[in-house]
Amino acid sequence: MAEKRQPVRTCVACREEFDKKDLLRIVKDKEGNISIDTTGKANGRGAYICKKAECAKKLKKAKFLDRVFSIQVPQEVYDAIEEELLAKQ
């Protein structure tokens, strides 16, 4: 039997490809709320970031989520993402 392939996603900060399970998913729901999706299955538009500290800093500095989701993302969301990524290292 053929081996099941893992889905591959691209980090919005460094543009490198990783297995989906190795990335943190940030999701924007229909109401426009931005949250961290730990399950990877929440409804809405998703963006992925790898778990490197420099990518967390780059994401916050360049405000990549503003471009990805086409809205102004509050600074608290960037802070929560950075805190989540740095806590896992």
Legacy VTK file of the C-alpha trace (Angstrom):
# vtk DataFile Version 3.0
C-alpha trace
ASCII
DATASET POLYDATA
POINTS 89 float
0.000 0.000 0.000
1.148 3.524 -0.733
2.302 5.663 2.173
-0.072 8.515 3.074
1.445 11.895 2.258
1.560 14.644 4.872
0.056 17.997 3.827
2.677 20.684 3.227
2.145 24.354 4.097
4.277 27.491 3.700
5.336 29.733 6.586
4.103 33.300 5.961
7.284 34.771 7.467
10.180 32.786 5.968
8.299 31.264 2.976
9.760 27.792 3.666
7.611 24.691 3.293
6.979 22.408 6.277
4.655 19.553 7.173
1.358 20.994 8.351
1.735 19.413 11.807
5.018 21.284 12.373
3.440 24.742 11.958
1.231 26.971 14.076
-2.067 27.893 12.384
-3.616 31.318 12.802
-7.229 31.567 11.645
-9.622 34.397 10.774
-13.269 33.401 11.220
-16.316 34.803 9.402
-16.746 37.554 12.006
-13.164 38.725 11.456
-11.789 37.414 14.766
-8.163 36.269 14.659
-7.132 33.365 16.878
-4.519 30.641 17.263
-5.859 27.298 16.070
-4.200 24.514 18.059
-6.352 21.785 16.476
-5.689 22.794 12.870
-9.358 22.248 12.044
-11.096 25.520 12.948
-13.332 27.076 10.297
-12.023 30.133 8.508
-9.079 31.427 6.516
-5.805 30.041 7.816
-2.216 31.229 7.781
0.739 29.199 8.984
3.941 30.147 10.774
6.880 27.925 11.657
8.091 27.657 15.226
11.345 29.577 14.802
11.868 32.612 17.046
13.131 34.746 14.152
9.932 34.045 12.188
7.819 35.185 15.135
9.782 38.440 15.280
9.606 38.888 11.496
5.837 38.257 11.512
5.322 40.920 14.174
7.675 43.497 12.639
6.407 43.230 9.049
2.750 42.650 10.064
2.379 39.790 7.585
-1.042 38.817 8.947
-2.428 42.213 7.923
-1.609 41.340 4.316
-2.701 37.704 4.495
-6.101 38.448 6.042
-6.605 41.883 4.386
-7.502 43.511 7.700
-5.612 45.369 10.408
-4.673 42.756 12.992
-4.420 44.093 16.573
-0.981 44.171 18.195
-2.274 41.877 20.987
-2.712 39.074 18.428
0.908 39.401 17.296
2.022 39.408 20.944
-0.020 36.256 21.688
1.443 34.462 18.657
4.986 35.416 19.609
4.382 34.290 23.196
2.921 30.964 21.987
5.870 30.281 19.671
8.543 31.254 22.191
6.894 29.147 24.929
7.200 26.020 22.766
10.965 26.318 22.377
LINES 1 90
89 0 1 2 3 4 5 6 7 8 9 10 11 12 13 14 15 16 17 18 19 20 21 22 23 24 25 26 27 28 29 30 31 32 33 34 35 36 37 38 39 40 41 42 43 44 45 46 47 48 49 50 51 52 53 54 55 56 57 58 59 60 61 62 63 64 65 66 67 68 69 70 71 72 73 74 75 76 77 78 79 80 81 82 83 84 85 86 87 88
